[in-house]
Amino acid sequence: MLLAAGLALLAACAQPFEARVQSFQSMPPAQGQTFTIQPASPDRQGSLEFAAYSGLIATELQKHGFQQAASPEQAYLTVLVDFGSGPGRERIATRPATPSTWGWYGRGGWYGRPGGWWGPWGDPFWDPWNQPDVYSFTVYPAFLDVTIKRTADKTPVFEGRAQTTTRVNDLPSTMPNLVSAMFQDFPGASSRSAVVKVPQNR
């Protein structure tokens, strides 16, 4: 019982996934138009990884009122997908130090840690052990690009990019959240750039 309650509390406190989403669109209102999904790079044709991500995108498009075509030739819209991750980048950050316990005897007097070292200082509020902690960590960039064109004349009607950074270089676990961010409020304004948050439920 206690373990289940603890896990539920951790899930409730999980930070949402964030991605910067930029998009431009002149999409027709969704009326069941058909679509097919193709890799932007031909060398990904037949890739199992591409198939997994395109399945996520197909589900989102169907939620928004579009229908998957029986064949690419029958599709009203062609959806081109690109994705990837980059090498790690080092970042520097600070966090507050843990406050120490000090005793003091008036400005200009003696103060210090109880039971520890004492010395004369002019300012009893300065604590040499209570300074911000500077640390470094590695982040990994990841992105998802989606371009939608009318199949007949190859005119683009949607261009979108979702990008984020993560502490773990794990694109398969990041991609579901990137897809969710890309299609939040799809197709969106005619041009937008916003930080989109989605629940960390994957």
C-alpha positions as CSV (number, residue, x, y, z in Angstrom):
1,M,0.0,0.0,0.0
2,L,2.7,2.5,1.0
3,L,4.8,1.5,-2.1
4,A,1.9,2.1,-4.4
5,A,1.2,5.5,-2.8
6,G,4.9,6.5,-3.1
7,L,5.0,5.6,-6.8
8,A,1.8,7.5,-7.4
9,L,3.3,10.6,-5.7
10,L,6.5,10.3,-7.8
11,A,4.4,10.1,-11.0
12,A,2.3,13.1,-10.0
13,C,5.5,15.1,-9.3
14,A,7.2,14.2,-12.7
15,Q,8.1,17.2,-14.7
16,P,6.3,17.5,-18.1
17,F,8.3,16.9,-21.3
18,E,9.1,20.2,-23.1
19,A,9.9,20.8,-26.8
20,R,10.3,23.9,-28.9
21,V,7.8,23.5,-31.8
22,Q,7.9,25.7,-34.9
23,S,5.4,25.3,-37.7
24,F,3.9,26.9,-40.7
25,Q,0.7,25.7,-42.2
26,S,-2.1,26.3,-44.8
27,M,-3.8,23.0,-44.1
28,P,-7.3,22.4,-45.4
29,P,-10.0,21.7,-42.8
30,A,-9.9,18.0,-41.9
31,Q,-12.7,16.2,-43.7
32,G,-11.3,12.6,-43.8
33,Q,-8.6,13.4,-46.4
34,T,-6.3,10.5,-47.0
35,F,-2.6,10.5,-46.3
36,T,0.5,8.4,-46.7
37,I,3.7,8.7,-44.7
38,Q,7.1,8.5,-46.3
39,P,10.7,9.1,-45.0
40,A,12.2,12.4,-46.0
41,S,15.5,10.4,-46.7
42,P,15.1,7.5,-49.1
43,D,17.7,5.4,-47.3
44,R,15.2,5.0,-44.4
45,Q,12.6,3.4,-46.7
46,G,11.8,0.0,-45.1
47,S,13.5,0.9,-41.8
48,L,11.9,-0.6,-38.7
49,E,12.7,2.5,-36.7
50,F,10.9,4.7,-39.3
51,A,7.9,2.4,-39.3
52,A,7.6,2.7,-35.5
53,Y,7.7,6.5,-35.6
54,S,5.4,6.8,-38.6
55,G,2.9,4.7,-36.7
56,L,2.8,7.3,-34.0
57,I,2.3,10.1,-36.5
58,A,-0.4,8.2,-38.3
59,T,-2.3,7.8,-35.0
60,E,-2.1,11.5,-34.3
61,L,-3.3,12.4,-37.8
62,Q,-6.3,10.1,-37.4
63,K,-7.1,11.7,-34.1
64,H,-7.3,15.0,-36.0
65,G,-9.7,13.7,-38.7
66,F,-7.5,12.4,-41.5
67,Q,-7.5,8.8,-42.8
68,Q,-4.6,6.6,-43.8
69,A,-4.7,5.8,-47.5
70,A,-4.8,2.2,-48.8
71,S,-1.8,3.0,-51.0
72,P,0.5,6.0,-51.6
73,E,-1.0,6.6,-55.0
74,Q,-4.5,7.1,-53.4
75,A,-3.3,9.5,-50.8
76,Y,-4.5,13.1,-51.0
77,L,-1.6,14.2,-48.7
78,T,2.0,12.9,-48.5
79,V,3.6,13.2,-45.1
80,L,7.5,13.4,-45.1
81,V,9.2,12.6,-41.9
82,D,12.8,13.2,-40.7
83,F,14.2,12.7,-37.2
84,G,17.5,12.3,-35.4
85,S,19.7,13.1,-32.4
86,G,23.0,14.8,-32.1
87,P,26.2,14.4,-30.0
88,G,26.1,15.3,-26.4
89,R,26.7,18.9,-25.3
90,E,28.1,20.0,-21.9
91,R,26.1,22.4,-19.9
92,I,27.0,24.3,-16.7
93,A,24.5,25.0,-14.0
94,T,24.3,26.0,-10.3
95,R,22.2,24.8,-7.4
96,P,21.9,26.3,-3.9
97,A,24.2,24.9,-1.3
98,T,22.8,23.3,1.8
99,P,22.6,26.0,4.5
100,S,25.1,25.5,7.3
101,T,24.5,26.1,11.0
102,W,26.5,29.1,12.4
103,G,26.6,30.8,15.8
104,W,27.7,34.5,16.0
105,Y,28.2,37.0,18.7
106,G,27.6,40.4,17.2
107,R,28.9,42.3,14.2
108,G,32.7,42.3,14.3
109,G,32.8,39.5,16.9
110,W,33.4,35.8,16.7
111,Y,31.2,33.3,15.0
112,G,31.4,29.9,13.3
113,R,30.0,26.4,13.3
114,P,29.1,25.0,16.7
115,G,31.8,22.6,17.8
116,G,33.9,23.6,14.8
117,W,36.3,26.3,13.7
118,W,35.7,29.8,14.9
119,G,37.3,33.1,13.8
120,P,36.8,36.9,13.8
121,W,34.9,38.2,10.8
122,G,33.3,41.5,10.0
123,D,30.1,40.1,8.6
124,P,28.3,37.3,10.4
125,F,26.0,36.7,7.4
126,W,28.8,35.5,5.1
127,D,29.2,31.8,5.1
128,P,32.2,30.4,3.2
129,W,30.7,26.9,3.1
130,N,27.3,28.0,1.9
131,Q,28.2,29.0,-1.7
132,P,26.2,27.9,-4.8
133,D,27.3,24.5,-6.2
134,V,28.5,24.7,-9.8
135,Y,28.3,21.5,-11.8
136,S,28.2,20.2,-15.3
137,F,26.0,17.7,-17.1
138,T,25.5,16.4,-20.6
139,V,22.4,16.9,-22.8
140,Y,21.5,15.3,-26.1
141,P,19.5,17.2,-28.8
142,A,16.7,15.4,-30.6
143,F,14.4,16.6,-33.4
144,L,11.4,15.6,-35.4
145,D,10.6,17.2,-38.8
146,V,7.2,16.8,-40.5
147,T,6.4,18.2,-43.9
148,I,2.9,17.6,-45.4
149,K,2.4,18.1,-49.2
150,R,-0.6,17.7,-51.5
151,T,0.3,14.6,-53.4
152,A,-1.0,15.8,-56.7
153,D,1.1,18.9,-57.1
154,K,3.6,18.5,-54.2
155,T,2.7,21.9,-52.7
156,P,3.6,22.1,-49.0
157,V,0.7,22.7,-46.7
158,F,2.4,22.1,-43.3
159,E,6.1,22.4,-42.2
160,G,6.9,21.6,-38.6
161,R,9.9,21.0,-36.4
162,A,9.9,19.8,-32.7
163,Q,13.2,19.8,-30.9
164,T,14.3,19.1,-27.4
165,T,17.3,18.1,-25.3
166,T,17.4,15.2,-22.9
167,R,19.8,13.9,-20.2
168,V,19.8,10.4,-21.8
169,N,20.7,9.7,-25.4
170,D,17.6,7.5,-26.1
171,L,15.7,8.6,-29.2
172,P,13.2,5.7,-29.1
173,S,11.9,6.8,-25.7
174,T,12.0,10.5,-26.7
175,M,10.2,10.2,-30.0
176,P,6.7,9.5,-28.6
177,N,6.9,12.8,-26.6
178,L,8.2,14.7,-29.6
179,V,5.3,13.4,-31.7
180,S,2.8,14.4,-29.0
181,A,4.3,17.9,-28.8
182,M,4.3,18.3,-32.6
183,F,0.6,17.5,-32.9
184,Q,-0.6,19.3,-29.9
185,D,-3.3,21.8,-31.2
186,F,-2.4,20.6,-34.7
187,P,-2.2,22.3,-37.2
188,G,-2.0,25.4,-35.1
189,A,-1.6,29.0,-36.2
190,S,-0.3,29.9,-39.7
191,S,3.1,30.4,-38.1
192,R,4.1,29.6,-34.5
193,S,7.1,29.1,-32.3
194,A,6.3,27.9,-28.8
195,V,7.5,25.7,-26.0
196,V,5.0,22.9,-25.8
197,K,4.6,20.7,-22.7
198,V,3.2,17.2,-22.6
199,P,2.9,14.8,-19.6
200,Q,5.8,12.5,-19.0
201,N,3.6,9.4,-19.3
202,R,6.1,7.3,-21.4
